[in-house]
C-alpha cells in the first residue's frame, strides 16, 4: 500500500496560496487548513471561505487535492455546530487541533493544553463525530503531551474511542516546541496500541528523514509541514525514494511567480509572505539564497516578479 503524505496545517504558513502552490507540484493525499478558532457561536460562511476558499471548488485545491477543515476550541456544542456547517459548505473531512503550542491559544484553553485533560479531548472529538454525517471522516492532531508525556496514551485512546478515523501525532510535547529532535520512537507504542491509523509528524525534511521516521515510529503515513515548504518536491522524492531534487530551479521560479500572483493577500502581506518562503527555501537551494540577497530590500511585488523572471 502506498504511503499517504499529508500537508500539515501551519498557521500563517500553509495558507490557501501555499496549498495551491505546493499541491500543484507535490503529490499530497490531502491538506489540512490552518485552524479555525471556535468560541461561542457558529461562524459566518465568509470565515470558512477565507480559511478554505477550496470549499468553492468541491473542497479541493486547483490541483484536485482534498482540503480538510481543522477546528480549535473547547466547547463541544459549538465545535459540533461549526463542523456541521463546514460540512454543509463542502468540507470533505473535519480535523481537531490538540497540538497548537501557541501561548495565547493555550491560555484560552485551546490546542495542546487540552492534552492534560484526556476526558475533554474525548468529549470534543465525540461531539463532532456525532454531529457530522457518518461518511465524513473526523480526525485529530495531537502532540505527545503538554509539558510532559504523562497522558500520551490516554489522549490517543480518547481520540480513538471517540470515533476518530485516524490520529496524527506530532512527535514532541508543547514544552519541546519545534526544537529538534522529534521523538519518532515515541509514536511506536501509540501505533501498536490503536486500531485506527496513526500518522507521524515532526522534523521530516527530506526522503532520508521520512524513511527514518517510518522505521522508528512504525507509522506508514506521514504529515509534512515545514519540510514541504522548504523543499516543494519532497513528496515526489519520498514516493520515488530519491535523495536528489526532482524539480529544477526554473520550475521553482514558476512556483514562486504563481505564489506572488495569488489572490488572497494584500500586496504588502504577499511580499512579506514570499520573503518568508524564500528564506526557508534558501536553506535547501543555493539559488534561493542568491535570490534572497537580491530581493530582501525590494518592496513592490511587480519588481520582485521581474527579478524572478530575469532568473529564468
C-alpha positions in Angstrom: 0.0 0.0 0.0 1.4 3.4 -1.0 2.4 5.7 1.8 -0.1 8.6 2.4 1.6 12.0 2.6 -0.3 14.9 4.1 0.4 18.6 4.0 0.3 19.9 7.6 -1.7 22.8 8.9 0.6 25.6 9.9 -0.8 29.0 11.0 0.4 31.8 8.7 2.4 29.4 6.5 0.2 26.8 4.7 -2.5 29.3 3.8 -4.7 28.8 0.7 -2.0 30.3 -1.6 0.7 28.0 -0.3 -1.6 25.0 -0.5 -2.3 25.8 -4.1 1.4 26.1 -5.0 2.5 23.0 -3.1 -0.2 20.7 -4.4 0.4 21.9 -7.9 3.9 20.3 -7.8 3.6 17.8 -4.9 1.6 14.6 -4.6 -0.2 15.1 -1.3 -3.1 12.8 -0.5 -4.8 15.7 1.3 -4.1 19.1 3.1 -5.4 20.4 6.3 -6.4 24.1 6.8 -4.9 26.4 9.4 -7.0 26.0 12.5 -10.3 27.9 12.7 -10.9 29.0 16.2 -14.4 28.3 17.6 -15.6 30.1 20.7 -19.3 30.7 21.4 -21.1 31.0 18.0 -21.5 29.4 14.6 -19.1 31.3 12.3 -20.4 33.1 9.2 -19.8 31.5 5.9 -17.3 34.1 4.8 -14.9 33.0 7.6 -14.9 29.4 6.2 -14.3 30.7 2.7 -11.5 32.9 3.9 -9.7 29.9 5.6 -10.7 27.4 3.0 -11.7 29.0 -0.4 -11.3 25.5 -1.7 -14.9 24.9 -0.4 -16.0 26.8 -3.5 -14.2 24.1 -5.6 -15.7 21.0 -4.1 -13.3 21.1 -1.2 -10.2 20.7 -3.4 -7.2 22.7 -4.5 -6.9 23.6 -8.1 -4.7 20.5 -8.5 -7.6 18.4 -7.1 -6.1 17.7 -3.6 -8.8 17.5 -0.9 -8.6 20.0 1.9 -9.8 19.0 5.4 -11.1 21.8 7.6 -9.4 22.0 11.1 -11.1 23.4 14.2 -9.6 24.5 17.6 -11.7 25.2 20.7 -13.1 23.7 23.9 -16.9 24.0 23.6 -18.3 20.7 22.4 -21.6 22.1 21.3 -20.1 24.9 19.3 -17.4 22.7 17.7 -20.1 20.3 16.7 -22.3 23.1 15.2 -19.4 24.6 13.3 -18.2 21.3 12.0 -21.8 20.6 10.7 -21.7 24.0 9.0 -18.3 23.3 7.4 -19.6 20.0 6.0 -22.7 21.7 4.6 -20.4 24.1 2.8 -18.5 21.2 1.2 -15.7 20.2 3.7 -14.7 16.6 2.8 -13.4 15.9 6.4 -13.0 17.5 9.8 -9.8 17.7 11.8 -9.5 18.7 15.5 -6.5 20.6 16.8 -4.9 19.4 20.0 -1.4 20.3 19.0 -1.0 24.1 18.8 1.7 25.2 21.2 1.0 29.0 21.0 0.8 30.6 24.4 -2.2 32.7 23.5 -4.1 29.7 22.3 -3.2 27.6 25.3 -4.0 30.4 27.7 -7.6 30.3 26.4 -7.7 26.6 26.9 -7.2 25.5 23.3 -4.7 23.4 21.4 -2.1 21.4 23.3 -3.1 22.5 26.8 -6.1 20.2 26.5 -3.7 17.2 26.4 -3.7 17.4 30.2 -7.4 16.6 30.1 -7.9 13.4 28.0 -11.6 13.3 29.1 -12.1 16.7 27.5 -10.3 15.5 24.3 -12.7 12.6 24.2 -15.8 14.8 24.7 -14.8 17.3 22.0 -14.0 14.7 19.3 -17.1 12.7 20.1 -19.3 15.8 19.9 -18.0 16.5 16.4 -18.1 12.8 15.4 -21.8 12.5 16.5 -22.7 15.7 14.7 -21.5 15.2 11.2 -22.7 12.6 8.7 -21.1 9.2 9.1 -19.4 9.3 5.7 -17.4 12.4 6.7 -14.2 11.4 8.4 -13.3 13.1 11.7 -9.7 13.1 12.7 -7.5 14.7 15.3 -3.9 16.1 15.6 -2.1 15.9 18.9 1.4 16.2 20.4 3.0 13.7 22.8 1.7 15.9 25.6 1.6 19.4 27.0 4.5 19.9 29.4 5.2 16.2 29.7 4.2 12.8 28.3 2.1 11.6 31.2 -1.1 11.4 29.2 0.2 10.4 25.7 -1.6 7.0 25.6 -4.7 8.3 27.3 -5.1 11.0 24.7 -4.5 8.6 21.8 -7.1 6.2 23.2 -9.6 9.1 23.9 -9.4 10.1 20.3 -9.9 6.6 19.0 -12.7 5.8 21.5 -14.5 9.0 20.5 -14.8 7.7 16.9 -11.9 9.4 15.0 -10.9 7.8 11.8 -7.2 8.4 12.4 -4.9 10.5 14.6 -1.9 12.5 13.6 0.8 12.7 16.3 3.5 15.4 16.3 6.4 13.6 18.0 7.1 16.3 20.6 5.4 17.9 23.6 4.3 21.5 23.8 7.3 22.1 26.0 9.6 20.7 23.3 8.1 23.3 20.8 9.8 22.9 17.4 13.3 22.3 18.7 15.0 19.2 17.2 14.8 16.3 17.6 11.3 14.9 17.1 10.9 11.7 19.1 9.7 9.4 16.4 10.3 6.3 18.5 7.6 7.6 21.0 5.0 7.0 18.3 5.5 3.3 18.1 3.6 2.4 21.3 0.7 4.5 20.0 0.8 2.8 16.6 0.8 -0.6 18.2 -2.0 0.1 20.7 -4.5 1.8 18.4 -6.7 0.1 15.8 -7.1 3.3 13.9 -4.3 4.7 11.7 -1.6 6.8 13.2 0.1 9.4 11.0 3.6 10.6 12.1 4.6 14.3 12.1 7.6 16.3 13.0 11.1 17.0 11.6 10.6 15.4 8.2 12.8 17.5 6.0 13.8 15.0 3.2 13.5 11.5 2.0 16.1 10.2 4.5 14.1 11.7 7.4 10.9 10.1 6.0 12.5 6.7 5.9 13.9 7.0 9.4 10.7 8.3 10.8 8.7 5.4 9.4 11.4 3.0 10.7 11.4 4.3 14.3 7.7 5.1 14.6 6.2 2.1 12.9 3.9 4.5 11.1 3.4 4.1 7.3 1.8 7.5 6.7 3.4 11.0 7.2 2.3 14.5 7.7 4.9 17.0 6.5 5.0 20.7 7.4 8.0 23.0 7.2 9.8 20.4 5.1 7.2 20.7 2.3 7.5 24.5 2.3 11.3 24.4 2.3 11.6 21.6 -0.3 8.4 21.7 -2.5 9.2 18.4 -4.3 9.6 16.4 -1.0 6.6 14.3 -1.7 8.0 13.3 -5.1 11.3 12.5 -3.5 9.7 10.3 -0.9 7.5 8.4 -3.4 10.4 7.8 -5.7 12.9 7.2 -2.9 15.2 9.9 -4.2 17.6 11.9 -2.1 18.2 14.3 -5.0 15.9 17.2 -6.1 13.4 16.1 -8.8 12.4 19.6 -9.9 14.6 22.2 -11.5 15.3 25.7 -10.2 13.4 27.1 -13.2 10.3 25.1 -12.1 10.7 26.6 -8.7 10.8 30.1 -10.2 7.5 29.3 -11.9 6.1 28.2 -8.5 7.3 31.5 -6.9 5.6 33.5 -9.6 2.4 31.5 -9.1 2.6 32.3 -5.4 3.0 36.0 -6.0 0.1 36.0 -8.4 -2.2 34.6 -5.7 -5.4 36.5 -4.8 -5.9 36.1 -1.1 -3.5 38.7 0.4 -2.8 42.4 0.2 0.4 43.3 -1.7 2.4 44.2 1.4 1.4 40.9 3.1 2.1 38.9 0.0 5.6 40.3 -0.3 6.3 39.5 3.3 5.0 36.0 3.0 7.0 35.5 -0.2 10.2 36.6 1.5 9.5 34.3 4.4 9.1 31.4 2.0 12.2 32.3 0.0 14.2 32.5 3.2 13.1 28.9 4.1 14.0 27.6 0.6 17.4 29.2 0.9 18.3 26.6 3.4 18.0 23.9 0.7 18.6 25.7 -2.6 21.8 27.8 -3.2 19.9 29.7 -6.0 17.3 30.7 -3.4 19.9 32.2 -1.2 21.3 34.2 -4.1 17.8 35.4 -5.0 17.1 36.3 -1.3 20.1 38.7 -1.3 18.7 40.4 -4.4 15.1 40.8 -3.2 15.3 41.2 0.5 15.0 45.0 0.3 12.7 45.1 -2.7 9.1 46.1 -1.7 6.9 46.4 -4.9 5.5 43.0 -5.8 5.9 43.7 -9.5 9.6 44.4 -9.1 10.1 41.0 -7.3 8.2 39.2 -10.2 10.6 40.9 -12.7 13.6 39.8 -10.7 12.2 36.2 -10.7 11.6 36.4 -14.5 15.2 37.5 -15.0 16.4 34.3 -13.3 14.6 32.0 -15.8 
